[in-house]
Amino acid sequence: MFFTCSFVGILLGVLLINGCRAARKWDYEPISIISETSDDSLISLKVKIVRISRGEFGVSAEVEWNYDTTDETMVSAVVYRSSSGDESDYKLLPWALPNQPFYDYLNTYYKDVIMKNFAPCSNVPQFEDKFEPPWPKKTYKAESCVVNGDGLPEVAPPGFYKIIFNCSGPEQPSWSLVGIFKLTTKIF
């Protein structure tokens, strides 16, 4: 009897400790990803949603980057949320990437989120300290990438999220990605 109670107590303790660690409390399903570019010869974006297994989806992409970035290349992103997914229901959230130079973005959000989530499944540039220009002109590929949530909020209300990412600069192409994702509360 004592052994059974002790085992149950240890098991409950392990489950409690495991449940207390910081981890995302949401699951996601990509609904759509649309890319646009002002000049396909300078940057070509092919992005698609792929089914990995039952209930698990990822993103595959091929980006042909054929232009030089400069200190004037700017990026920004905004996030909207809708409880229904209806276009008229989306409301702007405070989670945003303010308009900033591309190299500042690389040393912050890219390093904290993109590298951590896409390094295992793509050939995106990796660096340890500060990014040293130039950004490599080449073809970048991502295969069945599943976002694990590193660098993203741990808690997010369920619903539909629209993320709009923009990049542009003088005498450079303008391009954007619009992704819609459905978030649900993670059970375990």
C-alpha positions as CSV (number, residue, x, y, z in Angstrom):
1,M,0.0,0.0,0.0
2,F,2.8,2.4,0.9
3,F,4.6,1.7,-2.3
4,T,1.5,2.3,-4.4
5,C,0.8,5.7,-2.7
6,S,4.5,6.7,-3.0
7,F,4.5,5.8,-6.7
8,V,1.3,7.8,-7.3
9,G,2.7,10.7,-5.4
10,I,6.0,10.7,-7.5
11,L,4.0,10.4,-10.7
12,L,1.8,13.3,-9.8
13,G,4.9,15.4,-8.8
14,V,6.5,14.6,-12.2
15,L,3.4,15.6,-14.1
16,L,3.1,18.9,-12.1
17,I,6.7,19.8,-12.7
18,N,6.3,18.9,-16.4
19,G,3.1,21.0,-16.6
20,C,4.8,24.1,-15.0
21,R,7.6,24.4,-17.6
22,A,7.3,27.3,-20.1
23,A,5.8,26.0,-23.4
24,R,3.3,27.2,-25.9
25,K,-0.3,26.5,-24.8
26,W,-1.7,26.5,-28.3
27,D,-1.7,24.4,-31.4
28,Y,-2.1,25.8,-34.9
29,E,-3.3,24.8,-38.3
30,P,-2.2,26.8,-41.3
31,I,-5.2,27.8,-43.4
32,S,-3.6,29.8,-46.2
33,I,-0.3,31.5,-47.2
34,I,-0.2,34.0,-50.1
35,S,2.9,35.6,-51.4
36,E,3.2,38.6,-53.7
37,T,6.1,40.3,-55.3
38,S,6.5,43.3,-57.5
39,D,9.3,41.7,-59.5
40,D,9.6,37.9,-59.9
41,S,13.0,38.1,-61.5
42,L,14.4,39.7,-58.3
43,I,12.5,37.7,-55.7
44,S,10.3,34.7,-56.4
45,L,8.2,33.3,-53.6
46,K,6.6,29.9,-53.8
47,V,4.9,28.9,-50.5
48,K,2.5,26.1,-49.8
49,I,0.9,24.3,-46.9
50,V,1.7,20.6,-46.6
51,R,0.0,17.9,-44.6
52,I,2.6,15.9,-42.6
53,S,0.2,13.5,-40.8
54,R,-3.3,13.5,-39.5
55,G,-3.9,16.8,-37.8
56,E,-0.3,18.0,-38.4
57,F,0.5,20.6,-41.1
58,G,3.6,22.4,-42.1
59,V,4.9,24.9,-44.6
60,S,7.2,24.2,-47.6
61,A,8.7,27.1,-49.6
62,E,11.2,28.0,-52.2
63,V,12.5,31.6,-52.4
64,E,14.8,32.7,-55.1
65,W,16.5,35.8,-53.7
66,N,18.3,37.7,-56.5
67,Y,18.7,41.3,-55.2
68,D,21.0,43.1,-52.8
69,T,19.6,44.4,-49.6
70,T,20.8,47.8,-48.2
71,D,20.5,49.8,-45.0
72,E,17.3,51.2,-46.6
73,T,15.6,47.8,-47.0
74,M,12.7,47.9,-44.6
75,V,10.5,45.2,-43.1
76,S,7.3,45.3,-41.1
77,A,4.5,42.9,-39.9
78,V,1.1,43.2,-38.4
79,V,-1.1,40.6,-36.7
80,Y,-4.9,40.5,-36.7
81,R,-7.2,38.1,-34.9
82,S,-10.7,36.9,-35.6
83,S,-12.8,34.6,-33.5
84,S,-14.9,33.5,-36.5
85,G,-12.4,33.7,-39.4
86,D,-14.8,36.1,-41.2
87,E,-12.8,38.8,-43.0
88,S,-14.9,41.6,-41.4
89,D,-14.2,40.2,-37.9
90,Y,-10.4,40.6,-37.9
91,K,-9.1,43.1,-35.3
92,L,-5.5,44.5,-35.1
93,L,-3.4,43.1,-32.2
94,P,-0.6,44.8,-30.5
95,W,1.8,42.0,-31.7
96,A,3.6,43.7,-34.5
97,L,7.0,44.2,-36.1
98,P,7.3,47.9,-36.5
99,N,8.7,49.2,-39.7
100,Q,12.5,48.8,-39.3
101,P,15.7,48.2,-41.3
102,F,16.1,44.7,-42.6
103,Y,19.4,44.2,-40.7
104,D,17.8,45.3,-37.4
105,Y,15.1,42.7,-38.1
106,L,17.7,40.0,-38.7
107,N,19.4,40.7,-35.4
108,T,16.1,40.5,-33.4
109,Y,13.0,38.8,-34.6
110,Y,14.7,36.7,-37.3
111,K,17.3,35.5,-34.9
112,D,14.8,34.9,-32.1
113,V,11.9,33.3,-34.1
114,I,12.7,32.5,-37.7
115,M,16.1,30.8,-37.1
116,K,14.8,28.8,-34.1
117,N,11.7,27.5,-35.9
118,F,13.0,27.1,-39.4
119,A,16.7,26.0,-39.0
120,P,15.9,22.3,-38.7
121,C,13.9,22.2,-42.0
122,S,15.5,24.8,-44.2
123,N,18.6,26.4,-45.5
124,V,17.9,29.9,-44.1
125,P,21.1,31.7,-43.1
126,Q,22.3,31.0,-39.5
127,F,24.5,33.2,-37.4
128,E,25.5,33.4,-33.7
129,D,26.2,37.1,-32.8
130,K,25.3,39.9,-35.1
131,F,24.4,39.5,-38.8
132,E,27.1,40.7,-41.1
133,P,25.9,41.9,-44.5
134,P,25.4,41.1,-47.3
135,W,22.3,38.9,-47.3
136,P,23.2,36.0,-49.6
137,K,21.6,36.0,-53.0
138,K,20.5,32.3,-53.5
139,T,17.6,29.9,-53.5
140,Y,16.3,29.2,-50.0
141,K,14.2,26.0,-49.5
142,A,12.1,24.9,-46.6
143,E,10.6,21.4,-46.4
144,S,7.6,20.6,-44.2
145,C,8.5,23.1,-41.5
146,V,6.4,22.8,-38.3
147,V,6.6,25.9,-36.1
148,N,7.4,24.8,-32.5
149,G,6.6,28.2,-31.1
150,D,10.1,29.3,-29.9
151,G,10.1,33.0,-29.5
152,L,6.4,33.3,-29.9
153,P,3.9,34.1,-27.1
154,E,3.3,31.1,-24.9
155,V,-0.4,31.9,-24.5
156,A,-2.7,33.1,-27.3
157,P,-6.5,33.1,-27.4
158,P,-8.1,30.6,-29.8
159,G,-9.2,31.9,-33.1
160,F,-8.0,32.8,-36.6
161,Y,-4.8,34.9,-36.9
162,K,-3.8,36.8,-40.0
163,I,-0.1,37.8,-40.2
164,I,1.0,40.3,-42.9
165,F,4.7,40.6,-43.5
166,N,6.1,43.3,-45.9
167,C,9.6,44.0,-47.3
168,S,10.6,46.9,-49.6
169,G,13.3,49.4,-50.3
170,P,14.3,52.1,-52.8
171,E,15.1,50.5,-56.2
172,Q,14.2,47.1,-54.8
173,P,11.2,44.8,-55.2
174,S,8.3,45.0,-52.8
175,W,7.1,41.7,-51.5
176,S,4.8,40.4,-48.9
177,L,3.5,37.2,-47.2
178,V,0.0,36.9,-45.8
179,G,-0.6,33.9,-43.6
180,I,-3.8,32.8,-41.9
181,F,-3.6,30.3,-39.1
182,K,-6.2,28.8,-36.8
183,L,-5.1,28.5,-33.2
184,T,-6.7,26.2,-30.7
185,T,-6.0,25.8,-27.0
186,K,-3.5,22.9,-26.4
187,I,-5.0,20.2,-24.2
188,F,-1.8,18.7,-23.0
